[in-house]
Amino acid sequence: MKLATNLRPSCRLLLVVFSGLFAGEATRVAAQTPAAPATPAVRLQGHQSAVNAGIFTPDGKHAITVGVDQTIRFWNPATGEETRTLAGHQGQAICLVASPDSRFVFTGGQDNVLRMWDVPRSEPLSRLAGHAGAVHDLLASPNGQWQASAGSDKSVRFWKTIDGELLFTAEGHAAEVLRLAVRNDSAMLASGDQAGFIHVWNPNDGTSQGSIGAHRGPVTGLAFHANNQQLVSVGEDGLMQVWQLPLVPTRLLESREAAVRAVAVTGDGQLVFTGGEGPAIHVNSIANGQPVRQLAGQRGVVASLAIQPNNQLVAASTASGAIQFWNVADGVDRGMLLGHDGEATRVAAHPDNARVVSSGADGSVRVWRLPQPPVVIGGHTQPVLAVATSPNGQVLATGAADNTVRLWNATNGQAIRQLDGHAAPVRSVAFKPDSNEVASGDANGVVRLVNANDGSLAATLGAHAGAVTGIAYHPSQAL
């Protein structure tokens, strides 16, 4: 996979220049393990303490470093000779970037200030004030028109290259912004923060183009694929993840008075139902996030929700063991089913609209075709916590406290296969609308995507900092 050059390691580096390394146009230093120990052609020494970051100018004429000693140092890449030392930051110089034409260098520091330097000169052209905290990262747009900075004040700021004018400030992060990446056509900028979230921005006006809760911990690197269709992220959680572009912007629904344990989306993609420890099930519009109604009368905490394929009924499994039903259209209570000994952990609607599947803490899975008694399916060694029916009606998927996902024949209850891989109890399962993929989420916050036909792993996502209590695919096939 060909990636842009701004996916980089920690900025606390000693810049070591190897023969031929500066022949290209890279503006970041990337680490690569050689087959045999390499001998540095040149070693750049002169900083009085740790070096925070280093780059080559795009024309290859300069190596530039910034450090804890508050200085910006220029070096001859061929000889290692220090050619110039610039000072001005009132604290650590943390990050730097060169303009595509190699004329300007921008540096950011712990003093909350960006400085714009004309490479042939020794005095800063501009002092770019605006951030209310340390500047963690900088980059230059490939078209040379703007620079972007990431700060501990949770903002991303865009500056005009020619004169350092602040163009606009992009706000939306809830934690310090650590890393930036820009698409090779300068049409999109990505930023990653201390809390593991990634935001994507339009550099023309600073508006949001989506966000993702990507990592369980700080985002340590970002890069756009050269085809501009994918974004790669790495984090302190040890994960490297690939995201398809464009991102779908997140929408915050109304806040809840208690923990949310379950979610379901109608087949037409119009409504989302959420339930949990609160006194009612909430219904919201997906189009605008606005509340539509509340479904009252639940018997205990809602563990899961399911909607019939014909969008007539929504079912809820509850801590009391009851499976309850309401009309999707008007929220009218349609009764309940009783049978589980203890909590009914999950419920799923069958594609034929005449059956429902439920699982319980008693270790059983029950297929109900009223008024007939249920078919009981056994196999898990610990309580079943999640259940889903494939949209084609052929397969059931169950997740349990034994850390496994199991697939069953929906007609006769026979086992098809067991899916291992989770390291914690499986709390939620869902089928893709085409029935070819099953998603499962566990108590550690990990989501696994598995081919339902052969059991092969498609992807593993570190989705949440806590348990994944509900999963749903949008009708468009997106998770």
Wavefront OBJ file of the C-alpha trace (Angstrom):
o trace
v 0.000 0.000 0.000
v 1.465 3.347 -1.006
v 1.024 5.910 1.749
v 1.654 9.626 1.988
v 4.817 10.577 3.843
v 3.309 12.091 6.978
v 2.764 8.856 8.880
v 5.638 9.127 11.282
v 7.052 7.799 14.533
v 7.353 9.707 17.801
v 8.941 13.103 17.270
v 11.582 12.511 19.942
v 14.252 11.505 17.450
v 17.967 11.948 16.870
v 18.017 12.773 13.158
v 20.459 10.431 11.433
v 21.055 10.998 7.698
v 21.870 7.974 5.530
v 23.346 8.113 2.047
v 20.650 8.748 -0.563
v 17.839 9.306 1.978
v 17.300 12.921 0.989
v 17.020 12.344 -2.752
v 13.200 12.465 -2.713
v 10.572 14.917 -1.551
v 9.761 13.514 1.875
v 8.917 16.092 4.518
v 8.899 13.612 7.399
v 11.531 11.168 8.613
v 10.260 7.562 8.560
v 11.918 4.750 10.526
v 12.762 1.523 8.697
v 14.550 -1.515 10.062
v 17.446 -2.526 7.757
v 18.311 -6.106 6.984
v 21.764 -5.538 8.509
v 23.108 -2.828 10.852
v 23.548 0.384 8.840
v 26.387 2.839 9.249
v 25.261 6.481 9.255
v 26.938 8.562 6.576
v 26.487 11.691 8.672
v 25.556 12.281 12.306
v 24.082 15.667 13.200
v 25.155 16.807 16.649
v 24.780 20.181 18.295
v 21.532 20.360 20.277
v 22.092 20.751 24.009
v 19.273 18.348 24.901
v 16.633 16.141 23.276
v 15.670 16.652 19.628
v 11.888 16.839 19.218
v 11.549 16.669 15.417
v 13.533 16.747 12.198
v 12.756 17.217 8.493
v 14.394 17.685 5.111
v 13.295 20.621 3.002
v 11.582 19.391 -0.185
v 14.492 20.590 -2.338
v 16.878 18.419 -0.292
v 19.226 21.315 0.504
v 18.665 21.458 4.252
v 18.064 19.167 7.187
v 16.320 21.073 9.982
v 15.806 20.046 13.615
v 14.041 21.519 16.640
v 14.634 20.661 20.261
v 14.103 21.060 23.960
v 16.891 23.696 23.935
v 14.405 26.050 22.173
v 16.494 26.264 18.987
v 15.935 25.572 15.278
v 19.084 24.236 13.633
v 19.924 23.965 9.925
v 22.360 21.339 8.662
v 24.109 20.428 5.425
v 22.687 16.948 4.686
v 25.798 15.891 2.791
v 28.428 16.875 5.362
v 26.489 17.148 8.629
v 27.820 20.677 9.148
v 25.540 22.967 11.156
v 24.905 25.966 8.922
v 22.643 28.090 11.095
v 20.984 28.240 14.514
v 17.752 30.175 15.002
v 16.269 31.145 18.356
v 13.030 32.765 19.350
v 10.778 30.253 21.092
v 10.291 30.799 24.826
v 10.085 27.101 25.551
v 10.658 23.841 23.719
v 10.508 23.967 19.923
v 8.255 20.951 19.322
v 7.438 20.608 15.621
v 8.218 22.077 12.222
v 7.292 21.921 8.552
v 8.705 23.378 5.325
v 6.642 24.907 2.540
v 6.566 22.871 -0.702
v 8.832 25.420 -2.431
v 11.370 25.158 0.463
v 11.291 28.928 0.981
v 9.549 29.025 4.358
v 9.813 26.991 7.538
v 7.137 27.059 10.218
v 7.946 26.023 13.804
v 5.640 25.442 16.755
v 6.524 25.423 20.409
v 5.573 25.078 24.020
v 5.148 28.869 24.169
v 1.838 28.494 22.253
v 3.275 30.370 19.254
v 3.990 29.476 15.629
v 6.895 31.176 13.939
v 7.320 31.622 10.196
v 10.927 31.770 8.972
v 12.306 32.787 5.580
v 14.940 30.105 4.945
v 17.603 32.525 3.593
v 17.216 34.787 6.654
v 17.774 34.349 10.397
v 14.864 36.358 11.778
v 11.248 35.150 11.810
v 9.023 36.799 9.235
v 5.964 36.372 11.426
v 4.988 35.419 14.938
v 1.698 33.555 14.590
v -0.189 33.787 17.873
v -3.534 32.131 18.425
v -3.169 28.785 20.134
v -3.923 28.807 23.862
v -1.545 25.913 24.496
v 1.469 24.096 23.107
v 1.613 23.364 19.373
v 2.025 19.593 18.862
v 2.139 19.251 15.070
v 2.438 21.246 11.855
v 2.067 20.511 8.162
v 2.153 22.337 4.853
v -0.463 21.853 2.147
v 0.902 20.267 -1.053
v -0.442 23.210 -3.049
v 1.649 25.589 -0.913
v -1.277 27.844 -0.020
v -1.720 27.124 3.691
v -0.229 25.562 6.799
v -2.103 23.767 9.585
v -1.231 23.486 13.267
v -2.473 21.167 16.024
v -2.600 22.376 19.601
v -3.121 21.326 23.177
v -6.021 23.817 23.189
v -8.015 21.147 21.263
v -8.068 23.183 18.050
v -6.695 22.909 14.513
v -5.717 26.225 12.948
v -5.187 27.067 9.282
v -2.699 29.801 8.295
v -1.975 31.476 4.955
v 1.526 30.552 3.784
v 2.423 33.848 2.140
v 1.930 36.082 5.200
v 0.975 33.865 8.153
v -2.591 35.207 8.374
v -4.972 33.022 10.409
v -7.571 31.754 7.944
v -9.856 29.923 10.368
v -9.929 27.697 13.443
v -11.435 24.197 13.311
v -12.980 23.139 16.612
v -14.565 19.843 17.568
v -11.938 17.834 19.411
v -12.551 17.185 23.113
v -8.864 16.508 23.837
v -5.425 17.791 22.845
v -4.793 17.481 19.098
v -1.574 15.526 18.500
v -1.273 14.584 14.817
v -2.190 15.965 11.396
v -2.251 14.600 7.845
v -3.198 16.200 4.521
v -4.431 14.621 1.309
v -2.116 14.966 -1.700
v -4.658 17.177 -3.496
v -4.865 19.525 -0.462
v -8.645 18.960 -0.326
v -8.854 17.225 3.065
v -7.058 17.415 6.410
v -7.232 14.819 9.191
v -6.419 15.387 12.867
v -6.017 12.895 15.715
v -6.244 13.606 19.424
v -5.209 12.408 22.868
v -8.525 10.605 23.413
v -8.237 8.483 20.254
v -10.636 10.443 18.041
v -9.959 11.407 14.429
v -11.631 14.385 12.748
v -11.590 15.232 9.037
v -11.824 18.857 7.859
v -12.389 20.826 4.657
v -9.310 23.088 4.354
v -11.250 25.590 2.258
v -13.473 26.668 5.144
v -12.558 24.556 8.195
v -15.887 22.708 8.280
v -16.109 19.158 9.600
v -16.290 16.255 7.145
v -16.746 13.580 9.790
v -15.170 12.054 12.880
v -14.328 8.613 14.260
v -13.673 7.239 17.725
v -10.733 5.304 16.330
v -8.373 4.264 19.129
v -8.355 3.403 22.823
v -5.735 6.001 23.641
v -3.783 8.726 21.824
v -3.573 8.789 18.030
v 0.157 8.658 17.252
v 0.150 8.786 13.451
v -2.051 9.554 10.438
v -1.560 9.166 6.684
v -3.744 9.373 3.588
v -3.431 6.671 0.944
v -2.061 8.010 -2.340
v -5.441 7.299 -4.009
v -7.131 9.716 -1.539
v -9.811 7.102 -0.784
v -8.460 5.794 2.524
v -7.006 7.120 5.774
v -4.590 5.109 7.928
v -4.282 5.679 11.672
v -2.027 4.229 14.360
v -2.339 4.625 18.107
v -0.823 3.868 21.479
v -3.284 0.954 21.718
v -1.067 -0.891 19.216
v -3.649 -0.827 16.418
v -3.169 0.228 12.803
v -6.524 0.904 11.163
v -7.645 1.787 7.634
v -10.737 3.975 7.170
v -12.706 4.434 3.953
v -13.306 8.011 2.807
v -15.345 10.097 2.897
v -16.273 9.596 6.533
v -19.906 9.848 7.522
v -20.130 12.758 9.990
v -21.187 11.698 13.465
v -24.388 13.105 14.898
v -24.975 13.454 18.626
v -28.458 12.359 19.625
v -30.144 13.715 22.730
v -28.321 12.822 25.940
v -29.711 10.049 28.129
v -30.363 10.033 31.849
v -28.780 6.587 32.266
v -26.468 4.133 30.498
v -27.523 3.031 26.999
v -27.268 -0.757 26.496
v -28.988 -1.416 23.169
v -29.511 0.104 19.722
v -31.502 -0.862 16.614
v -32.146 0.861 13.264
v -35.278 0.442 11.146
v -34.817 -1.261 7.787
v -35.602 1.940 5.904
v -32.848 3.786 7.775
v -35.265 6.391 9.139
v -35.388 5.700 12.886
v -32.974 4.587 15.603
v -34.185 2.996 18.852
v -32.039 3.076 22.016
v -32.656 1.548 25.425
v -30.864 0.648 28.618
v -31.008 1.532 32.271
v -33.399 4.442 31.808
v -37.171 4.234 32.301
v -38.045 4.335 28.583
v -36.874 3.332 25.114
v -36.050 6.399 23.012
v -36.834 6.785 19.304
v -34.892 9.355 17.256
v -34.803 10.453 13.624
v -31.555 9.465 11.899
v -31.904 12.359 9.456
v -31.704 15.110 12.065
v -31.194 13.360 15.416
v -34.411 14.786 16.845
v -36.533 12.756 19.319
v -39.665 11.150 17.845
v -41.201 9.399 20.861
v -40.515 7.275 23.936
v -41.709 3.701 24.552
v -42.711 3.266 28.172
v -43.582 0.215 30.242
v -40.392 -1.842 30.050
v -39.914 -4.527 32.697
v -36.366 -3.830 33.864
v -33.161 -2.818 32.120
v -33.264 -3.230 28.332
v -30.448 -5.557 27.234
v -31.123 -5.548 23.480
v -33.496 -4.309 20.782
v -34.595 -5.788 17.453
v -36.906 -4.541 14.699
v -38.918 -6.757 12.353
v -37.792 -6.596 8.705
v -41.212 -5.207 7.770
v -40.709 -2.419 10.347
v -43.961 -3.289 12.120
v -42.720 -4.223 15.603
v -39.725 -3.470 17.805
v -38.795 -6.073 20.429
v -36.800 -5.581 23.630
v -35.169 -8.199 25.854
v -35.077 -7.199 29.508
v -33.411 -8.019 32.809
v -36.701 -9.462 34.079
v -36.633 -12.190 31.404
v -39.482 -10.671 29.406
v -39.434 -10.066 25.648
v -41.592 -6.978 25.054
v -43.082 -5.567 21.841
v -44.209 -2.141 20.606
v -45.509 -0.803 17.295
v -42.765 0.988 15.375
v -45.238 3.423 13.811
v -46.978 4.726 16.929
v -45.261 3.172 19.972
v -48.337 1.229 21.144
v -47.525 -1.611 23.590
v -48.111 -5.008 21.899
v -47.479 -7.332 24.840
v -44.666 -9.661 25.928
v -43.251 -13.209 25.962
v -42.097 -14.973 29.128
v -39.984 -18.114 29.417
v -36.365 -17.416 30.295
v -35.137 -18.237 33.782
v -33.390 -14.952 34.559
v -32.370 -12.123 32.245
v -33.324 -12.250 28.571
v -29.961 -11.097 27.258
v -30.733 -10.644 23.563
v -33.574 -10.715 21.055
v -33.581 -10.843 17.242
v -36.414 -10.690 14.715
v -36.643 -13.442 12.104
v -36.864 -12.350 8.425
v -40.244 -14.100 8.054
v -41.765 -11.535 10.477
v -43.532 -14.418 12.269
v -40.778 -15.502 14.665
v -38.393 -14.002 17.190
v -35.194 -15.447 18.657
v -34.187 -14.801 22.248
v -31.233 -15.770 24.433
v -30.889 -15.770 28.168
v -28.599 -15.918 31.162
v -29.917 -19.463 31.613
v -27.699 -20.478 28.665
v -30.573 -21.125 26.277
v -31.570 -19.733 22.889
v -35.295 -19.800 22.135
v -36.961 -19.525 18.735
v -40.573 -18.495 19.180
v -43.277 -19.103 16.582
v -46.403 -18.172 18.423
v -48.435 -19.904 19.660
v -46.078 -22.924 19.384
v -43.545 -23.592 22.176
v -39.998 -22.454 21.434
v -37.204 -24.564 19.937
v -34.387 -24.683 22.514
v -30.798 -24.500 21.244
v -27.900 -25.393 23.559
v -24.133 -25.273 23.127
v -22.567 -22.330 24.907
v -20.808 -23.154 28.183
v -21.675 -19.817 29.788
v -24.576 -17.334 29.577
v -25.626 -16.213 26.105
v -25.357 -12.414 25.923
v -26.210 -11.643 22.291
v -28.250 -13.061 19.416
v -28.956 -12.022 15.820
v -30.725 -13.504 12.790
v -29.267 -13.195 9.291
v -31.453 -11.093 6.963
v -31.905 -14.100 4.653
v -33.381 -16.046 7.575
v -30.962 -18.968 7.319
v -28.515 -18.428 10.173
v -28.584 -17.432 13.843
v -25.540 -15.883 15.529
v -25.046 -15.940 19.289
v -22.399 -14.384 21.515
v -21.699 -15.544 25.044
v -19.685 -15.085 28.211
v -17.487 -17.988 27.038
v -15.833 -15.453 24.613
v -17.206 -17.213 21.525
v -19.598 -16.458 18.685
v -21.570 -19.437 17.348
v -23.549 -19.770 14.126
v -26.651 -21.997 13.988
v -29.102 -23.239 11.386
v -32.184 -21.068 11.944
v -34.566 -23.842 10.869
v -33.468 -26.791 13.001
v -31.056 -25.258 15.526
v -28.045 -27.319 14.384
v -24.582 -25.825 15.006
v -22.786 -24.502 11.890
v -19.498 -23.243 13.311
v -17.846 -21.632 16.310
v -15.985 -18.317 15.876
v -13.130 -17.840 18.321
v -10.893 -14.801 18.718
v -12.461 -12.613 21.375
v -10.582 -12.297 24.668
v -13.646 -11.196 26.631
v -17.373 -11.985 26.826
v -19.183 -11.229 23.563
v -21.856 -8.627 24.336
v -23.318 -7.892 20.887
v -23.669 -9.454 17.424
v -25.189 -8.267 14.133
v -25.402 -9.430 10.509
v -24.612 -7.281 7.506
v -27.736 -6.644 5.392
v -26.461 -9.044 2.715
v -26.071 -11.819 5.365
v -22.430 -12.400 4.358
v -20.743 -10.850 7.385
v -21.295 -10.965 11.138
v -19.995 -8.290 13.521
v -19.381 -9.034 17.198
v -18.382 -6.725 20.051
v -16.937 -7.731 23.395
v -16.509 -6.433 26.929
v -13.029 -5.082 26.114
v -14.378 -2.746 23.418
v -13.113 -4.834 20.484
v -15.256 -5.409 17.372
v -14.528 -8.355 15.040
v -15.916 -8.614 11.492
v -16.094 -12.217 10.250
v -17.185 -13.796 6.958
v -20.394 -15.639 7.853
v -19.910 -18.172 5.046
v -16.470 -19.512 5.937
v -15.590 -17.999 9.325
v -12.575 -16.052 8.025
v -11.664 -12.823 9.821
v -12.277 -9.654 7.800
v -11.192 -7.013 10.326
v -10.614 -6.250 13.991
v -11.492 -2.786 15.311
v -10.627 -1.225 18.652
v -13.897 0.629 18.744
v -14.581 1.640 22.366
v -12.812 2.293 25.646
v -15.419 0.086 27.366
v -17.739 -2.766 26.494
v -19.472 -2.791 23.100
v -23.096 -3.159 24.196
v -24.791 -2.816 20.828
v -23.994 -3.110 17.104
v -26.136 -2.292 14.084
v -25.518 -2.081 10.335
v -27.135 0.748 8.400
v -29.151 -0.496 5.382
v -26.334 0.924 3.210
v -24.160 -1.997 4.530
v -21.991 0.330 6.692
v -21.367 -0.684 10.322
l 1 2 3 4 5 6 7 8 9 10 11 12 13 14 15 16 17 18 19 20 21 22 23 24 25 26 27 28 29 30 31 32 33 34 35 36 37 38 39 40 41 42 43 44 45 46 47 48 49 50 51 52 53 54 55 56 57 58 59 60 61 62 63 64 65 66 67 68 69 70 71 72 73 74 75 76 77 78 79 80 81 82 83 84 85 86 87 88 89 90 91 92 93 94 95 96 97 98 99 100 101 102 103 104 105 106 107 108 109 110 111 112 113 114 115 116 117 118 119 120 121 122 123 124 125 126 127 128 129 130 131 132 133 134 135 136 137 138 139 140 141 142 143 144 145 146 147 148 149 150 151 152 153 154 155 156 157 158 159 160 161 162 163 164 165 166 167 168 169 170 171 172 173 174 175 176 177 178 179 180 181 182 183 184 185 186 187 188 189 190 191 192 193 194 195 196 197 198 199 200 201 202 203 204 205 206 207 208 209 210 211 212 213 214 215 216 217 218 219 220 221 222 223 224 225 226 227 228 229 230 231 232 233 234 235 236 237 238 239 240 241 242 243 244 245 246 247 248 249 250 251 252 253 254 255 256 257 258 259 260 261 262 263 264 265 266 267 268 269 270 271 272 273 274 275 276 277 278 279 280 281 282 283 284 285 286 287 288 289 290 291 292 293 294 295 296 297 298 299 300 301 302 303 304 305 306 307 308 309 310 311 312 313 314 315 316 317 318 319 320 321 322 323 324 325 326 327 328 329 330 331 332 333 334 335 336 337 338 339 340 341 342 343 344 345 346 347 348 349 350 351 352 353 354 355 356 357 358 359 360 361 362 363 364 365 366 367 368 369 370 371 372 373 374 375 376 377 378 379 380 381 382 383 384 385 386 387 388 389 390 391 392 393 394 395 396 397 398 399 400 401 402 403 404 405 406 407 408 409 410 411 412 413 414 415 416 417 418 419 420 421 422 423 424 425 426 427 428 429 430 431 432 433 434 435 436 437 438 439 440 441 442 443 444 445 446 447 448 449 450 451 452 453 454 455 456 457 458 459 460 461 462 463 464 465 466 467 468 469 470 471 472 473 474 475 476 477 478 479
